[in-house]
Amino acid sequence: MPTITIDGKECEFEGKKMILQVALENGYEIPHYCYHPGLSIVASCRICLAEVEAPNPRDEGKLALIPKLVPTCQTPAADGMIVHTQSPKSIANQKAVMEYLLINHPLDCPVCDQAGECHLQDYSYRYGRSESRFEEDKIKQPTKDIGPHVKLYSDRCIMCSRCVRFTREVTETSEIGVFGRGAHEQIDVFPGKALDNELSGNVVDICPVGALLDKDFLFEQRVWFLKETPSIDGITASGDNISIHQNEGQIYRIKPRENAEVNKWWISDEIRFGWKFVHSDDRLTKTKRMQLGEHIDADWPRALEAAGEGFKDAIKQHGAGSLAVMVSPMLSCEEAYLLGTLVRSLDEEATLAVGPVPVDGEDKTFPGGYTIYAEKCPNARGVQRALDLVLSDADKRKKVNKVLSFEDFSEALADKESNIAAVLLTGNYPSPWTTKEFIKALGKRFVTLIDTLPTDLTPKVDVLLPGATWAEKTGCFENANGRIQHFEQAIPVLEGARPEGQIALDLFAASRVAAQSIFNIDVVRDVMGDVFVTNVHFPHEVKEVEPDMAYVEL
């Protein structure tokens, strides 16, 4: 395998790579601003320049020092090459570039949202001068609102052009351009054309400084207080890898996690800003049961007992096939399996169904390869797979009947000859999901509902159990391409609510099918079998970044 040596460290690589790419893949940092792995290479920021000794084909391949500094982001790596980023010439360039960038940069780090994750701030400490030699007045640039989600602080911009290339190459909407010349050059949107494409929030992620900021996160929280949890898109069928940034149980923002096989470096604005229902004031937090035609508050043991009694009474009066469960595609695979197993353990002929699968428009693929999916739920395929597994477990020789779609389930409920007498429903959708036809089809059956937000059905059910959103639990989703991915719990479950997996186990105990137990993902997956043990993709371990500045305990 070919190797190059960077500041005395040997770095292996495969294929055609630039020096900077080889360094980053081997965990060695070379300062850079304009380079981004998802964009074209322009080599405009010049801070990655280094001295390079390369094989000379005119001298039998012997190493020869290239007489000028070369941009490592744009110089192909060659076997045997030696790169010096710490030589006096390279260091002098780094300090010069940093000095030029900071000439007109405002000293507003204390109030800038990018502080704490700003490359300019970090590189100024690592590669810059200890003090400024500039004595003239700084050029002030305007602050602009350039779109529904993004605010532009022009005087912080270092003209790396990442945002320009993103809108030209990834979305091909070209809203952002470079205007002016010389010291008055600035990033801006074309007159009358706002930055309003479905991926606009990504320009905030790729901006290395505080020039482009998320209006939703503006002045909300200091980044060093935020804790980062690897998760999966819990709103659409994309399976996008995301990081949930939270502090003290409050989500403040969602950012993409790099995954070349799924979402690359991007997420849609729908995913980035669609988590607000997690902290909705309308969240269900109290268990309720029906008494004499009215809802009354009940503690969890009493509500679970009422649900268990309702299930057993239905079986006693109507026999086999009198129970049904509808599992929402917003739930995890493990929760679907437990809920399906619950009703099948009570009634061997219970009906299993998948909840409504919301679809909005058509799938849209951008020129850069990113796809926004029309299916607005994260786990329709995973829930189907888990419920199929429940049926196959019931009879190893063949599947016992089949899992119904929401439409078929609604028809079964509306059928006057249906034997279904008690129904366990799950919601957990970010928006209303019930229909008048479905509520009418339920009729006077005994209904237990697990949901997170109120709907038209909520006041009519016999037992109401508050569930948890995907950000409040651990599990796995199967995306539109059949990829099963694990996600972690980011925030504690809202007080008064419980994860659906735990509710299923509590109902097992309330129905006296099994003893009380704690919901454990690993245990459930072991029971589910090979697919959920070997085929689940886990997030890569994130190495903790050590601060450059030493901390002294007082």
N, C-alpha and C positions, 0 to 999 in steps of 0.2 A: 504494500500500500504506500503511495507517495506521501512524503512528509515535508513540511517546511519548519523552520525554526524561527520562533518569534520571541525576541528578547531572552534567548537561551532556553526556551521551552519548545520541545518538539511537538508538533501538532500534525496528526494524521488527517487525511481527507480522501474522499472518493469523488470521481467525476470532475466536471469543470466548476471550480469554485473561485471566488475572489478571496484575496488575502483576509479581508475583514470577516467574510463569512466563515472561513476556516477558524479564525481566532474565536469568534463567538460560539461556534459549535464545540470548541474545545475548552470553553469556559474562561477564555482570556479576553479581557476588555481592551478594546482600542476605542478611544473617544470618537463619537460620530453623532451627527444631527440629521443630515438629509437622507441617510440610508435607512430604508425600511424593507424587510424581506418581502412584503407584499406589493411593493411599488417598483417602478423603473429606477435605474441608477443614474443620477445626474452629477454626482461628485461636485456639488456646489458649495458645501459648507467649509471644506478644506481642512477641518481639524483632524481628520484621520490620516493626513500625510505622514509618510515615514521614509526612512532610508532603507533601500532594498539592495541586497546582493543577489543577482540572478544569474543562472547559467548563460554563458555567452556562446551561441551556436557558431560564431565566427572564430572562436578560440577553443575548439574541442570541448565545449560545454563547461569550461572552467568558470568559476564564480567571478563576477565582476560587479563592482559597485555602480549602480545607476547614478549618473552625475547629479541628478536633481531629485528632490522629494517627489514621491508618487502617491496618488490617492489609493489607499488600501481597499476602498470599497469598489474600485473600478479596475484594479490591477489583478489579472488572473494569477492564481497560485501555481507554481511550478515545482516539481520535485527537487529538493535540495536547496531551495531558496532560503535566504536568511533575511529576516526583517528586524529592523531596529526602530522601535517606537520610543525608546528611552535615550537615544543618542542626543548630544547637545543640539544638533541641527533640528531634530524632530521636536524636542522640548521647546526650543525657541519658537518654532512655528505654532505649537499649541498655545503658548502664552500670547503670541501675537494675535492669533485668531480670536482668543477669548477677549483680549483687550479691544479689538475692533467691534465685537458683538456687544460689549458692555458700554461702548461710548455713549450711545443714545438710549440705552436700556434704563427704565425708571427704577428707582430704589424702593420698590413697593412689595418686596418679599413678605413683610409682616402681614399684608392684607391680601396677598395673592392666593387664590385657591390652589394653585399648582405647587405652592411651597411644600416641601417634604417629598415630592416626587418629580421635581423639576431637574432636567438634565443640565440646564444652564447653571442652576444653583450648585449642583453637584460638581460639574466640571470646573466651575469658577474656583471651588475649594481645592480640587485635585490638580488642575492644570493652569489656573490663572495666576495673575500677580496678586500680591498681598494688598496693593493699593492702586488707585486710579491716578493716571498722569494727565487725564483730560481736564482742562480748565475752562472750556467754552460752555455756552448754554446748550443743554440737550434739546434735540428736536422733538416736539410733542406731536403725537399722532392721535387721531380721535378714537373714541370707544363707540362701537356700533352694534346694533341689534341686527344680525344678518339672517336670522331665520327663527322658526318657532322654538328651537331647542338650543341654539348656539349664539353666544355673544363674543364679539371680536374686540380684543384690546390691542389695537394696532401698534402701539408704542412698545409692546413686549415682543413683537414678532422678530425672529432672526432670519426670515426669508429662506427657510429650509425647503419650502415648496411642497412639503408632504401633502398638505390639504389640497393643493392645486392638482397634483398628480392623482390623488384619490378620486376626485370628482371627474377627472378625465379618463382614468384607466379602469376604475372599479365600477363606478356607477354610470359613467359616460354622460353625466348631466351637465358637467362643466360650469357649475354656478360660480366657482371661485377662480379668480385670476390674479395676476401680478400687474399692478398699475403704478405708473410713475417711473422715475429713473434716479439713480444715484442714492444719495442719503434720504431722498423723499420717496423712495420706492416702498410700496405697501401692498399687503394682501387685501382684497376686497371682493365683493360680489358684483356681478354685472348689474347695471341700472335696471331696476324693475324686476329682477330675478332673484328671489330669496333662496337661501339654502334650505330647501324643503323637500329633499328626496327621502326615501324610506330608510336610508342608511346614514343620514346626516350626522348622527351623534358620534360616528366613528372618527370624524376629524378631530374631536376633542381628545380621543384616546391616542391618536398618532402625533398630535402636536407635542413637541418635546419641551415646550415652555408654557407659559400661562397666557398665550395669545388667544387661543380658542377655548372657551369654557362652557360648561354645561349650565344653562340657566336654571335647571331644576336643582342642581347641587350647589349653586352659587352661595357662598357664605353660610353654608349649612353646618359644616363640620371640618375640623382639621384632619388631614389624612392620616397623621400619625396616631390618632385615636381609633381609627377604623380597624376592624378585624376582618380578614378576608377568608371566605369559605367557598370551596369549589362546589359548583352546583350545575344543574342542567336546566335549560329553558323549560319552565313549567306552564307556558301559555300556549305555545304552538307545537306542531309536530316536527319541528326542525331538529330537535335534539342539540341545539347549540350549546357549546360549553361556555359557561359563564362563571363569574366570581361575584358573590354577594358580599357587599361591603356594609358592615353594620357595627354599631356601638351600643352597648347596654340594651340589647334587644330591639333596637330600632334600625331598620334598613334605610340607608341613605343613598345608595346608588348600586347599579349593576353594570359590570364591565365584562367584555369578552375574555375568554381564556383561549389561547392558541391551540387549535387542533386542525392539522392539515387535512384530515379525513372527513371533517364535518363542516365547521364554519370558518376555517382558516384563522384570520385575525379579527373577524367582524361579527357584529350582531345587528339586527334591525332595531329601529327606534321603537317598534311595537314591543319588543322584548325588553329593551333598555328602560322604558318608562311604564311598562304595563304591570308593575308589581304593586301599585298603590292599594289595591283591594286587600292586601295582606294586613294593612293597618287601618282599614276602613272603620269608621265609627259605627257602622251597621253590623259588624261582626257578631255572630251568635255566640253567646257566652253562658247561657243558662239552659239547663236541661228542663224540659217541660213534659207533662203528660195530660191527657184529656180526662176530665172528670165532669160528668153531667153536662157535656156539651161545651165546656169551657176549658181553656188551657190554664193549668196551675203550675207554679214552680215546684220542682222536685229535685232532691239531691241525686247524685249519680247512682248510688245503690238502688234507690227507689225507682228511678227512671229505667235502669237496666232490668230490674225485676219486672216492671210493667211490660217491657218489650218481650222478655222471656215468657211471661205468662200468656201474652197475646199470641206468640208463635205456637206454644203448646196447646192452647185452646183451639186454634185453627186446625191443627193436626187431629186433635181429639174429635172435633165435630165433623171435619170434612175428609179426613184420611190422607193417604199418600197423594202427593202432588198439590197440596194446598198452600205450600210456601213458595215464595219467589224472591229473588234478590236482583236488583239492578245496580251494577257497579259502574261508577262514573269513570270515563277515560282520563279524568284529572287525577286519579289515584295511582299509587305505585303498583307494580306487579305483585309485590309481597302482600299488600293490603287486599288486592283483588283475590288472591289465592286464599287468604284467611277468611274473607267474607263468603266466598263460594263454598269453602269447606264447612263453614259454620252452618249454612242452611242445608247442605247436603247431609251433614251429621244429624240434623234434626228431622229431615225429610229426604229419603233416598231418591225421591222423584221430583225434588224441588226444581223450579224453573230458574235458570241462570240467564242473565241478559246484560248487555253492554249499554250504558247510558247514551244519551244523544251526543253525536259527534258534530260539533259546530264547523261549518265550512263557510268561508267568506271569499268570494271571487275565485281566482285561479292562481296556481303557483306562478311565481315570477322569478326568473333567473337573470341576474345582472351580468354584464359583460365580463366582470372580474371573477365570475363563477359562483358567487353567493346566491342562495335561493331563499326567497320568502314563501313559506307554505300556506296554502289557503286553509288547511285543516287547523283549527284553533283549539287543539287539546294535545297534551304531550304524550299520551300513552294508550291510544285506542288499540294498537296492535299488541301492546304488552298485556293489557287487561284481557283481550281476547285469548292470548296465549295462556295466561294464568288460569282463566276459567275453563279453557279446553283441557288443561292439565288436571283440573279438579274432576272433570267428567271422565277422563281416561283413568285417573286413579280409582274412580268408583267401580270401573269394570276394566280390568287389564286386557281383556280379549277384544273389546270394541268400545267405542264411545257411547255412553248412555245419552240418547237424543242429542241435542246440540245447543250451543249458546245462541240466544236470540239477539238480533239487532234491536235498537230502540223502537223502530217502526213495527217490527214483528211482535215485540213485547206489548206495545200499545194495542195492537189488534187482538192479542191474546187476552188482554184485560177487558177489552170491549166486548169480547165474545160472551154471550149470555150463558153458554154452556161451559164456560171456564170453571175449573175447580179451584182456582187460586183464591184463597181467603185471607192471607196475610202477606204483606209485602215489606221488604227491607230496601229502602232507597238511599242512594248516596248522590250528593251534588258536588259541592266544592268548585263550582264554576265561578269565574270572576265577574260574570254578568248573569241576568235571569235566564233560566234554562227550561222552565216548565211551560206548557201550553194548556190552553183551556180544554182541548180535546183529551190530553193526557190526564188532567185532573178529573175530568168527567169520567174517563174510563176506569179510574181507580174506584169510583163508586163509594160504597160504604164498607170497603174492606178495612181490615186492621193495618195501619200504615205506620212504620217506624222510619223516620228520616234522619240521616246524618248529613249535615250541611254546614257551610261556613257563613253564608249570607242569606238574608230572608228573601223569600219568593212568594208568589200567590199561593203556593201549596203549604207554606210553613204553618199558618194558623189552623190548617185543617187536619193535620196529622195527629195520630193518637199518641205517639212518643217522639219528642224532638231531642236529638243528641248533637251538640256542637262539635264539629270536626276541626281539623288543622290544615293549613295550607302547605304547599310543598316546601316552602322555606322553613317550616317549623318541624320537619321530620327528615328521616333518612330513608332511602329506597332506591329503586331503579326505574327508568323509563325506557321504552322502546320507540325509537323515532320512525319517521316515514320511510327510512331506508332499511329498517329491520335491525338497527344497531342498538343493543341494550347497554345503557350507561348508568353508572352509580352516581348518586348525588348525596351530599352531606347536609345535616341539619345546620342551619345558619343562625337561627334565633330560637329562644325558648317558645314553647307552645303558649298561646294566649291563655291567661288565667280563665278557668271555667271550661275550656275546650280540651279535647284529647285527639291524638292521631287515630285515624280510622283503623289501623292495625291493632292498636291497643283496645279500641272499642270492640273490635271483633272478638278478641280474647276475653274481654269483660263479659260479652254476651254469651260466650261459651260457658263461663262460670255461672252467670245468672240463669242459664238454661240447664245447669247441672250436667253439662256434657263433659266438662273438664275442669280441673282445679284452676284457681286464679293464677295468672302468670304475667310476666313482663314481656312486652313486645321486643323481640330481639331479631334483627335483620338476618344475622348469620344463621341462626337456628332455622328460621323460615326458609331460607334459600337451600339449606341442606336437605330439608324435607321436599322442596320443590324439585330438586334433582339437577342433573348435569348442566342443562342449558343455563340455569341461573347460578351455577357455581363456576363454570369454565368460560362462558361466553359474555360475561358482564365486563364492560370496560370501566376501569377505575381511573380517576384523575392522577396525573403525574405528581409525584411528591415535589413540593415547592420548597427550595432551600431558603432558609431565613437569611435575609440580607443584613450583614453587620454594618453598623454606622461607621462612617469615615472618622467622625470626631469621637474622641475618647470621653466617656462619661465618668465623672468622679462623684462617688457617694459622699454626701455631706453629713 
